[in-house]
Amino acid sequence: MSHADPALAPAPPRRRIITNPHSDQVRFIPRALLRAIGGLVGLTTLLVALAVFTGQPPAAKYPDDLAVVQERALVLIPRADGGIRVEDADGALRAELGPEAVGFVGGLQRALARVRMLADVPADAPVRLVRWADGRLTLIDPA
């Protein structure tokens, strides 16, 4: 009976990800990384289940009795050049943002327009901007 030299045995196949199907480049995911990700997912699931079964209240919940300091109804109107016009509900101009300055407000306006389109709600309905006593700002879409 012949014994093969273990040093000459072929290496076991490794898991791999092909990042681009049109390329021959192959990248490997280390087994330790896969185990760490699986352990993190399992630990997170265990902690959430423990919190739910023991009746822990959500820690990120804000108090219901927080006072409103200021509130304003605003309409976000997209412009043809990619900018946004922000008006009060009565039509008074509050801000005129050019295409280079829209950033967060532009993303917010596009998201609101998409959700409103899917819900068959008018795109020009006002939203509520609320400033709370603790300094937070909340944008509420009553439509």
N, C-alpha and C positions, 0 to 999 in steps of 0.2 A: 504494500500500500504506500503510495507516494504522498508526501505532505508538501503542499505548496508553501512557498515562503510568503508570510503575511505582508512583508514589505513590498512584494511585487504584485499583490492583489490590487485590482482596479478600485479606485475610490468610489464610494457610493454616490449616486446622482444627487446633485444639490437642487434646491428649489430656486427657480429663477423667474424674473419678470422681464419680458421683452418690452422695452419702453417705446419702441417704434416698430410697427410691423413691416415697414419698408427698409429697415436697417438690420444689419447683422450684429449690432451692438447688444450685448446681453448684460444685465446687471443682476447681482445676487442679493438676496435678503438674508442677513445672518440669522441663523436659527435662534440665537439668544435674544435678538430684537423681537422676533415673532413671539417667543415665550413671554417677554416682558410686556408686550402689547396685550396678549391674552390674559396675563395676570392682572394688568391694570383694569381691563374690562370686567373681569370677574370680581375684583375688589370693589369697583364702583357699583356693580349690580348688587353685591352683598350689602354694602353700606346703604344704598337706597332702599332695599327691601327691609333692612333693620329699622330705618327711620320710619317707613310706612307702617310696619307692624307694631312699633312702639308708640305710634301716635304723635311723633314729633311735628310741631308746626313748621311751616316753611320759614327758613331764616331770612330770606330775601324779601319777605312781604313787608310793605310799608304800612304804617299805621293808618287806619281808616279815618281817624279824627284829625288829620293834618289839614291846616287851614290853607285856603286859596288866597294868595297875596294879590295876584293880578291875573286877569283872563282877557283874551282878545280873540275875536273870530277873524280868521285870515283866509284869503283866497289866493292860491298859487296858480299863476297863469303862465304857461310856457310861451316864449316868444319864438318867432321864426328863425332868429339867429342863434338859438340854443340857450339864450338867457332866460331869466324868470322875472316876472313882475309880481310883487307881493302887495296885495291890497287888503284893506279892511273890508268887512262884509258890506259896508255902505259905499264902497268904491274909492275911498281915499287911498292914495298911493303911500305905501309904507317903505318899500325898497324896490330898487331896480337893479337886478344882478345881471352882469354881462356874462357871455359864455365862458370867459376865463375865470369867473368868480363863483360859479354856481356850486361846485363841489357837493357837499353833503345835502344842501337844499335841493339841488338838481336830482340827486338820487332819490330823495324823499318824494319829490313831486312825481317822478316817473313811477315809483312804486305805488303811490296813491292812485295815479291815473290807471295803472294796470288793474289794481284790485277793484277800483270803482267800475271799470269797464266790464270786468268779469261778473260783478254784482249788479250790473245794469243800473248804476247810480250816476247822476250827472257829474261830469269831471270838474265843473266849476262850483260845486257846493263848498261852502266854507268849512275849515277845520278850526278846532279850538286850541290855542296855545295857552297853557296854564303854568303859572309860576307858583310853586308851593312855598310854605313857610320855611322849609329846610333848604331852599335854594334850587331844588330840582325844577327842570322844565319838562313838561309833558305835552306832546301833540296828540290830540284826540280827534278822531274822525267820527262825528256823529251820524254821518250819512250811511 
